[in-house]
Amino acid sequence: MTIDLHIERLVLEGIDVPFAQRPHVAAAIEAELALMIRNGGLDPRMSGGIAVPALSAPPATLAPDANPAQIGGAIATSLYGGLGGKS
């Protein structure tokens, strides 16, 4: 299975990520979300490919000292649920 995932624009509210770390957070989100989709799948209605112009997801829980990989992982988990990911 090939998964091509690209996040064009990412808006994070309530979290202060230094400018230099933002690309690392975005890359971590893409990598973790692709892994979740590959391993857990998605709603069958999305199996033919989708483009999602906007996605609301539940808030991610982050530790105060979270690094970019941890931030990305937490956000990916939230997004995966918003996309209808299987548990």
C-alpha positions in Angstrom: 0.0 0.0 0.0 1.3 3.4 -0.9 0.3 6.4 1.2 1.1 9.9 -0.1 0.3 12.4 2.7 0.9 16.1 2.5 -0.3 18.7 4.9 -0.4 22.0 3.0 -1.3 24.3 5.9 -1.3 23.5 9.6 -2.9 25.8 12.1 -2.1 25.1 15.8 -4.1 27.0 18.4 -3.1 27.1 22.0 0.5 25.9 21.5 3.6 27.9 21.1 6.0 26.2 18.7 9.2 28.1 17.9 9.4 29.0 14.2 12.5 26.8 13.7 10.7 23.8 15.1 7.5 24.1 13.0 8.8 22.1 10.0 9.8 19.3 12.4 6.3 19.2 14.0 4.7 19.1 10.5 7.0 16.3 9.4 6.3 14.3 12.5 2.6 14.7 12.0 2.8 13.5 8.4 5.0 10.6 9.3 3.0 9.4 12.3 -0.4 9.9 10.5 0.8 7.9 7.5 2.0 5.1 9.8 -1.4 5.1 11.6 -3.3 4.9 8.3 -1.0 2.2 7.0 -1.3 0.1 10.1 -4.9 0.8 11.2 -6.7 1.8 8.0 -9.4 4.3 7.5 -13.1 4.3 6.9 -13.7 2.2 3.8 -15.4 5.2 2.1 -12.0 6.9 2.0 -10.2 4.0 0.5 -10.2 5.4 -3.0 -8.2 8.5 -2.0 -9.4 11.7 -0.5 -8.5 15.4 -0.3 -9.6 17.0 2.9 -9.7 20.8 2.6 -10.1 21.2 6.4 -10.4 18.9 9.4 -11.6 19.5 12.9 -10.2 17.1 15.4 -10.4 16.8 19.1 -7.8 18.6 21.2 -4.4 16.9 21.6 -3.0 16.5 25.1 0.6 17.6 25.3 3.2 17.7 28.0 4.5 21.1 28.8 8.0 20.1 27.7 7.0 18.1 24.6 9.5 18.0 21.8 8.5 18.3 18.1 8.2 14.5 17.6 5.9 14.2 20.7 3.8 17.2 19.6 3.5 15.7 16.1 2.5 12.3 17.4 -0.2 13.7 19.7 -1.6 15.8 16.9 -1.5 12.9 14.4 -3.5 10.7 16.9 -6.1 13.4 17.1 -6.3 13.9 13.3 -6.5 10.2 12.8 -9.6 10.0 14.9 -11.0 13.0 13.0 -10.5 11.1 9.7 -12.4 8.2 11.0 -9.4 6.0 11.7 -10.1 2.6 13.1 -9.2 1.8 16.6 
